[in-house]
Amino acid sequence: MDIRENYSLKLYNTFGIEAKAKYFAEVSTLQDLKNILSFRRENNLPILFIGGGSNMLFVNDFSGIVLKLNLKGIDILNEDEEYVYVHAQGSENWHQFVQWTLMQDFGGLENLSLIPGNVGTAPMQNIGAYGVEVKDYITEVQTLDLDTGKERIFKNEDCNFGYRESIFKNELKGQYVLVGVTFKLTKNNHVLHIDYGAIKSELEQEQVISPTIQDISAAVIRIRESKLPDPSQIGNSGSFFKNPVITDVEFDEIIKNNPDISYYKTDSGVKLAAGWLIENAGWKGKRFGDAGVHDKQALVLVNYGNATGKEIYDLSQQIIDDVQSKYAVTLTREVNIIQ
């Protein structure tokens, strides 16, 4: 095993934060992964898995072992006239996987185009965008137990999926590594999700009357590229905050003074646009040294070059406190904070 010490993680997180790992290794097979897990247990080390590095903020160095997973492969497991079951290994790039499904004309994931990260992190966060959540297409999640190295399959109903939540992020946090995911996708009679305002207007602008799943993906990509900065150009992790969900009673109180607030109603309450709250609180485009709020999308915090993780974290806390003070709404970070 090639285990490196005191290793820089700057190139392994999309914020471009300089942080060091006490130990670092890369693995490409399940057996290599099991061997590393044995090393970790023998030395009683904390462990951190890095895929695309897109959903984490390093506030400090990491005192254990950081593991870069390179588990690749896409397979069709089963299919009938209506559906296809596709298994993707955890290190497959998420956006590239979505584009592969669209090339096969498999429907379901098109609204989730251009979300950063890898397949293995998709269930952990229950990623979602433009009215779609990945939980609605996952049938199984393949994992390894960090303590025993044994494989375990979680069915969809075992994962306790919620808004940007799962059992892997909560009750079983730090107990399993996600190494593969199986998806149930449509082969025909695709269910299109185009009611989200931005997608509908984008399709109208492109004069697309009868959109395909490929048209929807292309529209989502254009929308995201117009709003979200490229991490290769400026350090960021996409949306930093979750959209808060409040009760109908709380919403009735807020809308009295904010009639133009951006929201939509869900089964669990009213979901407010965190970006609207942050922008209207005056934070959009603000910069403090090399830490700032993106000038086109207030949900995105950015590293203009040499910001520390603590500076970005402190900025996020100032935003949370200010939004709470002005709107009585508590924002929650979507990004994982590595202390």
Protein Blocks (a to p, Z undefined) as FASTA:
>chain_A
ZZdehiafklmcfklpacddfbacddfbfklmmmmmmmmmmnopacdddfklpacccfbd
cfbdcdddfbecdddfbdcfkbccddddfklcfklmmmmmmmnopahjlmmgoiacdfkl
mmmnopaeehiafklmcfbdcdddfklopacdddfklnopaehiafklmmmgokaccfbd
cddddfbhpacdfkbmklmmmmmmnopabdcfklmmmmmmmmmmmmpccfklogcehjfb
dcddddfklmmmmmmmmmmbccdddfkbccddfklmmmmnopgopaehjaccdfkbmkbc
cdfklacfklmmmmmmmmmmmmmmmnopacddfbdcdZZ
